[in-house]
Amino acid sequence: MSTQRLEGFLSSEESAFGTMQGHWVLARMGKKVLRPGGIELTKRMVDSLAIGPGDEVVEFAPGLGVTARLTLARNPLSYTAVERDDKAAHVVRSYLTGSGQRCLEGTAKDTGLPPGSATVVYGEAMLTMHADRHKRQIIGEAYRLLKREGRYGIHEMCLFPDDIEQNIRQEIRKALSKAIHVSAIPITVPEWRDLLGSEGFATRVVATAPMALLTPKRLVQDEGLYRALRFVCNVIKNAEARKRISAMRDVFGRYGQYLAAVVVVGTKN
């Protein structure tokens, strides 16, 4: 994706950082990797999906295209992105240049794609933002799209420990939702596995990583030193964005013992 197209899209988003969703605040400041477990957990998901030249891949909500590039580097037979925002879809199309690559406007709950049209489906940092009923709808849509023995991968936030108290769970949900300005409903690793299982998926791989999205070490790991420094400089210069990002960091730090990132890869039974 060209820097000019990306900046054009981001500048067309809400200009008020005080009301913007958290991931777009980070993106406006120059952060490219917006997944909870960072680039390494994303790579683990892509590796576990074992995408190859014979695969027909569907990605839900590709965002800035970091994972799409990893997928396309594996030369799948086809790649279809499903993006609900028309401006974001335009950006996605700018980096889809090969044959068999396309971006459709639609939602992960109702893609409009035919059943059994994919061998691999994945989505990241999206199910957490939905209530359980909608989580199931999205997972069910992935199941519908997949051929028999097709693979489905998710990369989401999760809660620890497995028996986390209900009052702490509710406190975290409220704090996260307030900080990132979008509903956030993370669940435990067993609950993620059970959720996929209830829609017909057999779990093959589970991997976790710390929820360290805004720590200096993760910033450098995900973005590289130059982009990490540029991100920090941009945040320092913008008081409103700095206030929002500080609020997110405070929540991640305050509940760090309870928050993590998880990848689950399942196979359609």
C-alpha positions as CSV (number, residue, x, y, z in Angstrom):
1,M,0.0,0.0,0.0
2,S,1.4,3.4,-0.9
3,T,2.0,5.8,2.0
4,Q,0.1,8.5,0.1
5,R,-3.0,6.3,-0.2
6,L,-2.8,5.2,3.4
7,E,-2.4,8.8,4.7
8,G,-5.3,9.9,2.4
9,F,-7.6,7.3,3.9
10,L,-6.6,8.0,7.5
11,S,-7.0,11.7,7.1
12,S,-10.5,11.1,5.8
13,E,-11.4,9.5,9.1
14,E,-12.8,11.5,12.0
15,S,-10.4,14.3,12.8
16,A,-11.3,14.4,16.5
17,F,-9.0,12.0,18.3
18,G,-11.2,12.3,21.3
19,T,-14.0,10.3,19.6
20,M,-12.0,8.1,17.2
21,Q,-11.8,4.4,17.7
22,G,-8.5,3.4,19.4
23,H,-7.0,1.4,16.4
24,W,-7.5,4.4,14.1
25,V,-5.8,6.7,16.6
26,L,-2.8,4.4,16.6
27,A,-2.9,4.2,12.8
28,R,-3.1,8.0,12.4
29,M,0.1,8.2,14.5
30,G,1.9,5.8,12.2
31,K,1.4,2.4,13.8
32,K,1.0,-0.3,11.1
33,V,0.7,-3.5,13.3
34,L,-2.5,-3.2,15.3
35,R,-3.0,-6.9,16.3
36,P,-3.0,-7.6,20.1
37,G,-0.2,-10.2,20.0
38,G,1.9,-8.3,17.6
39,I,3.5,-9.4,14.3
40,E,5.0,-12.6,15.8
41,L,1.7,-14.0,16.8
42,T,0.2,-13.0,13.4
43,K,3.1,-14.9,11.8
44,R,2.3,-17.9,14.0
45,M,-1.3,-17.8,12.9
46,V,-0.3,-17.6,9.2
47,D,2.3,-20.4,9.6
48,S,-0.3,-22.6,11.4
49,L,-2.8,-22.1,8.6
50,A,-0.2,-23.6,6.3
51,I,-1.3,-21.4,3.3
52,G,0.1,-22.6,0.0
53,P,-0.3,-22.3,-3.8
54,G,-3.4,-24.4,-3.8
55,D,-5.4,-22.4,-1.2
56,E,-8.4,-20.2,-1.7
57,V,-8.1,-17.6,1.1
58,V,-10.6,-15.3,2.6
59,E,-9.6,-12.6,5.1
60,F,-12.1,-10.8,7.2
61,A,-11.4,-7.1,7.8
62,P,-7.9,-6.8,6.5
63,G,-7.2,-3.4,7.9
64,L,-3.9,-1.9,6.9
65,G,-2.9,-5.1,5.1
66,V,0.0,-6.4,7.2
67,T,-1.3,-9.9,7.3
68,A,-2.5,-9.8,3.7
69,R,1.0,-9.2,2.6
70,L,2.2,-12.2,4.6
71,T,-0.5,-14.3,3.0
72,L,0.1,-13.0,-0.5
73,A,3.8,-13.8,-0.2
74,R,2.8,-17.5,0.0
75,N,1.2,-17.2,-3.5
76,P,-2.3,-18.7,-2.8
77,L,-4.5,-19.7,-5.7
78,S,-6.9,-16.9,-4.7
79,Y,-7.2,-14.2,-2.0
80,T,-10.4,-12.4,-1.2
81,A,-10.6,-9.6,1.4
82,V,-14.0,-8.7,2.9
83,E,-14.1,-5.1,4.2
84,R,-17.2,-3.3,5.4
85,D,-15.8,0.3,5.0
86,D,-15.7,1.5,1.4
87,K,-12.8,3.8,1.9
88,A,-10.8,1.1,3.6
89,A,-11.7,-1.3,0.7
90,H,-10.3,1.2,-1.7
91,V,-7.0,1.2,0.1
92,V,-7.0,-2.6,0.2
93,R,-7.5,-2.8,-3.5
94,S,-4.4,-0.7,-4.0
95,Y,-2.1,-3.5,-2.8
96,L,-4.0,-6.3,-4.5
97,T,-2.3,-6.4,-7.9
98,G,-2.1,-10.1,-8.8
99,S,-4.6,-12.3,-10.6
100,G,-7.1,-14.0,-8.2
101,Q,-6.8,-11.1,-5.7
102,R,-9.9,-9.0,-4.8
103,C,-11.6,-7.0,-2.1
104,L,-15.3,-7.1,-1.6
105,E,-17.4,-4.8,0.4
106,G,-19.4,-6.7,3.0
107,T,-19.4,-7.8,6.6
108,A,-17.9,-10.9,8.3
109,K,-21.3,-11.9,9.4
110,D,-22.7,-11.9,5.8
111,T,-20.0,-11.9,3.1
112,G,-22.2,-12.8,0.2
113,L,-19.6,-15.4,-0.9
114,P,-20.8,-18.9,-1.9
115,P,-20.6,-21.8,0.5
116,G,-17.6,-24.0,0.3
117,S,-15.6,-21.4,-1.7
118,A,-12.5,-21.3,0.6
119,T,-9.9,-23.5,2.0
120,V,-8.6,-20.9,4.5
121,V,-10.5,-18.2,6.4
122,Y,-9.0,-15.9,9.0
123,G,-9.7,-12.7,10.9
124,E,-7.8,-10.7,13.6
125,A,-8.8,-8.3,16.3
126,M,-12.5,-8.3,15.4
127,L,-14.3,-11.0,17.3
128,T,-13.3,-9.4,20.6
129,M,-15.3,-6.3,19.6
130,H,-18.6,-8.3,19.3
131,A,-21.1,-9.8,21.7
132,D,-21.2,-13.6,21.9
133,R,-24.2,-13.8,19.6
134,H,-22.3,-11.9,16.9
135,K,-19.1,-13.8,17.5
136,R,-21.0,-16.9,16.7
137,Q,-22.4,-15.4,13.5
138,I,-19.0,-14.5,12.3
139,I,-17.5,-17.9,13.2
140,G,-20.5,-19.6,11.5
141,E,-20.0,-17.6,8.4
142,A,-16.3,-18.8,8.3
143,Y,-17.6,-22.4,8.6
144,R,-20.1,-21.9,5.8
145,L,-17.4,-20.5,3.5
146,L,-14.9,-23.3,4.1
147,K,-14.6,-26.6,2.2
148,R,-14.4,-29.8,4.3
149,E,-11.2,-29.8,6.3
150,G,-10.7,-26.1,5.6
151,R,-8.7,-24.1,8.2
152,Y,-10.0,-21.1,10.2
153,G,-7.7,-18.8,12.2
154,I,-8.4,-16.1,14.7
155,H,-6.1,-13.7,16.6
156,E,-7.8,-12.0,19.5
157,M,-7.5,-10.7,23.0
158,C,-8.1,-13.1,25.8
159,L,-8.5,-13.1,29.6
160,F,-6.4,-14.9,32.3
161,P,-6.8,-17.0,34.4
162,D,-9.4,-19.4,33.0
163,D,-11.5,-18.9,36.2
164,I,-11.2,-15.2,36.3
165,E,-13.9,-13.7,38.6
166,Q,-17.0,-12.2,36.9
167,N,-16.6,-8.8,38.6
168,I,-13.0,-8.4,37.3
169,R,-14.2,-9.6,33.8
170,Q,-16.9,-6.9,33.8
171,E,-14.5,-4.2,35.1
172,I,-12.0,-5.0,32.3
173,R,-14.6,-4.9,29.6
174,K,-15.9,-1.5,30.8
175,A,-12.3,-0.1,31.0
176,L,-11.3,-1.4,27.6
177,S,-14.4,-0.1,25.9
178,K,-14.0,3.3,27.4
179,A,-10.3,3.5,26.4
180,I,-10.7,2.3,22.8
181,H,-14.2,3.8,22.1
182,V,-15.6,0.5,20.9
183,S,-17.1,-2.4,22.7
184,A,-14.5,-4.9,23.8
185,I,-15.5,-8.3,25.2
186,P,-12.5,-10.6,25.5
187,I,-13.0,-14.1,26.8
188,T,-10.7,-16.8,28.2
189,V,-8.7,-19.3,26.0
190,P,-11.0,-22.2,26.8
191,E,-14.0,-20.1,26.0
192,W,-12.4,-19.2,22.6
193,R,-11.8,-22.9,21.9
194,D,-15.4,-23.8,23.0
195,L,-16.8,-21.0,20.8
196,L,-15.1,-22.4,17.7
197,G,-16.0,-25.9,18.7
198,S,-19.7,-25.0,19.1
199,E,-19.7,-23.9,15.4
200,G,-18.1,-27.1,14.2
201,F,-14.3,-26.5,14.3
202,A,-11.8,-28.9,15.8
203,T,-9.0,-27.0,17.4
204,R,-5.5,-27.7,16.0
205,V,-3.3,-24.9,17.4
206,V,-3.5,-22.6,20.3
207,A,-0.8,-20.0,21.0
208,T,-0.7,-17.0,23.3
209,A,1.4,-13.9,23.7
210,P,1.4,-11.0,26.2
211,M,-0.9,-8.1,25.5
212,A,2.0,-5.7,25.0
213,L,0.8,-3.6,22.1
214,L,2.1,-0.3,23.3
215,T,5.3,-1.3,25.2
216,P,8.6,0.0,23.8
217,K,9.9,-3.5,23.2
218,R,6.8,-4.5,21.2
219,L,6.7,-1.3,19.3
220,V,10.2,-1.9,18.0
221,Q,9.6,-5.5,17.3
222,D,6.4,-4.8,15.4
223,E,7.3,-1.6,13.6
224,G,11.1,-1.6,13.4
225,L,13.2,1.1,15.1
226,Y,12.6,3.9,12.6
227,R,8.8,3.6,12.5
228,A,8.7,3.1,16.2
229,L,10.6,6.4,16.8
230,R,8.4,8.2,14.2
231,F,5.3,6.9,16.0
232,V,6.6,8.2,19.4
233,C,7.5,11.6,17.8
234,N,4.0,11.9,16.3
235,V,2.4,11.1,19.6
236,I,4.5,13.6,21.5
237,K,3.5,16.3,19.0
238,N,-0.2,15.7,19.2
239,A,-1.7,16.3,22.6
240,E,-5.2,14.9,21.9
241,A,-3.8,11.7,20.4
242,R,-1.3,11.4,23.3
243,K,-4.1,11.6,25.8
244,R,-6.0,8.8,24.1
245,I,-3.0,6.6,23.7
246,S,-2.0,7.2,27.4
247,A,-5.4,6.1,28.4
248,M,-5.1,2.9,26.4
249,R,-1.6,2.2,27.9
250,D,-3.0,2.8,31.4
251,V,-5.7,0.2,30.9
252,F,-3.4,-2.4,29.4
253,G,-0.9,-1.8,32.2
254,R,-3.6,-1.8,35.0
255,Y,-5.1,-5.1,33.9
256,G,-1.9,-6.6,32.4
257,Q,-2.1,-9.7,34.7
258,Y,-5.5,-10.5,33.2
259,L,-5.0,-9.6,29.5
260,A,-3.2,-11.5,26.8
261,A,-3.5,-12.3,23.0
262,V,-4.4,-15.7,21.6
263,V,-4.3,-17.4,18.2
264,V,-6.6,-20.3,17.7
265,V,-6.6,-22.3,14.5
266,G,-9.3,-24.9,13.8
267,T,-10.3,-27.3,11.1
268,K,-13.8,-27.7,9.7
269,N,-15.2,-31.1,10.7
